[in-house]
Amino acid sequence: MSERSALRSRLEALTREVVKFGAVGGAGVVVNFLVFNLVRHLTEVPVVRASIIATVVATGTNYIGYRYFTYRDRDKQGRTKELTLFLLFSAVGLVIENGLLYIATYGFHWDTPLQNNFFKFLGIGLATLFRFWSYRTWVFRTLPAREAIETAESFLAEDADAPHRTPHVRRPASRK
């Protein structure tokens, strides 16, 4: 495999991962906003607490989507560690997301429903960048053995064909 095709392959894999992460995350955003606005309009729960409840519900649904859709091909050993790290990094994302909403609501007194939703959306965006990096780096780790095997197989396949090839000369097909 040439360096260029290896790079293309890695970029294609990253693109697929980003699309899958975005699909699960998009569904999580819908859940997050739905729960947030239902809690805000049907109860007397303060805005940031309503947002935290919504974030926790969305985090639960996202874990299922990430584990069984986005990162289903990743290492499945050590689920307790995986879930612990997922919850830890999700908690950091929760602080990022709801910290921004808290500052806007209580620091700047931007507390209309439109402003609440805007700053929640902005917080989700910032937290998503952090979550993508942390989940793919620490939680849903790639299987190094699979990558090593694939690299070795492609390397061996290229080396096995190399001595038999001559530039611009086509090998006759063997008949059995």
N, C-alpha and C positions, 0 to 999 in steps of 0.2 A: 504494500500500500504506500503510495507516494505521500510525501509530506503535505502536499496540497489536498489530496483526497482525504487524508486523515483530518486535516483542519476542517474541510467541508463536512465530514461525518460528525465531528464534534459540534460544529455550529448547527447542523440539522438536529442533533440530539438535544442541544440546549434550546433550540426553537420549539421542539415538541414539548420539552419540559415546561417552558414558559407558558405555552398555550394551555397545557393541562392544568398548571398551577393557576393560571388566570381563570379557567373555567370553574374550577373548584372555588377559588377565591371570589369570583363573581357571584356564584350561588350563595356563598357565605355573606357577601355584602347585602344581597337581597334579604336573607334571613336576618342579618344584623339590623337593617333599617326597618324591616317589618316589625320585629320585636320591639325595637326602640320606640317607634311611633305608636304602636299599640299600648305599650306600657305608659308612655307619656300622656296619651289622650284618654286612656281608660282608668288610670289610677292617679294618685297624688304623689307618686314617687318623684323625687327631684331629678332634674335632667341628667346629671352625671351618673347617679345611681341607676337610672333607667338605661343609660348607655352601657354601663358595666354589665348589667344583666344581659343586654342584647349581645354584647361582645362575648360573654361566656357561652351563651347558647350557640352563637355562630362558630365559636372555636370548637365546640363539640361536633358540630356537623362537618366542619372543615377537616378535622382529624380523620374522620371516616373517609371523606373524599380523597385526601392526600394519601392515606395508607393504601386504599384499595383501588385508586384510579391513577393519580399522578405518579406516585412512587411505589407502585405494586411490584416493580421489578427490583427494588432495592432490598438490602439486607433485612431479613425478618427475624433474625436472632436477637435476643435481648429486648423483647417488647417492653419490659418494665423500664429499662433504661431509655428506650425510644420515647415512651409515653411521658416519662419524667422530664426529659429534655424538651419535648414538645410543649408540655405545660409550662415549663420554666420560660422558654422563649416566647410563648404565647402571652405569658404574664407581662413580659417586657413590652410586647406589642400592645397589650391592653393599657399599660401605663402611657405609652407614646400616644395612642389613639385618644384615650380619655383625658390625658394630661392637657392636650391641646384644647379639647372641649372645655375642660375646667378653667383654663386660663381665659379663654374667650368669654365664657359665661360669667365667671366670678371676678376675673381680673378686669375685663373691659365692659362688663354688663351687656354683652351681646346675647340676649336671651329670648329672641323671638323664635318661633318654630323654624322659620327659614334659616336664621343664623345658626341655630342648634344643628340642623341637618347639614349645613354647609361645613361647619367646623368638624362635625363628626366625619363627614366624607373626606375632608382634608387629613384628619387624623388617621383614618383608615388607610389612605394612600401612603402616608409616611410609614405607618406601622407595617404595611405590606412589603415595602422595600426591605425593611429589617427582617421580617418573617421569611421572605424568599431566601435571603442570604443565609439566615441561621438554620432554617429547616434543611436546605440542601447541603449545607456544610456540616452540621452537627447531628441532626435528627435522622433524616432519611439518607444515610450514607450509601454511596455506591459500593458495589461488591468489587473490591480490588482484584480478587481472584478471577472473576469473569473478564475484566478488562485485560488482565495479564494473559489469560488464555487466548482471547481474541487477538491480541497483539502478537503473541507467539505464533499462533496459527497462520496469521497473514504473513508474518515474517518468514516462517518455514515454507509456506506455499510459494512465495516469491523466490526464495533461495533454491528451492527444488526445481523450479522452472528455469532459473538463470543459466546454469551450465549448458542446457540443451538449446538455448535460443541463440540465434545469430541475427544480427541486425539485418533487416530487409529480406530475410530468407524465411519462407514459410515452411514449417515442418509438415511432412505428409502425415495424414491421419493413420494411426495404426489400425490394422484389421485383425480381428480375433475370431 
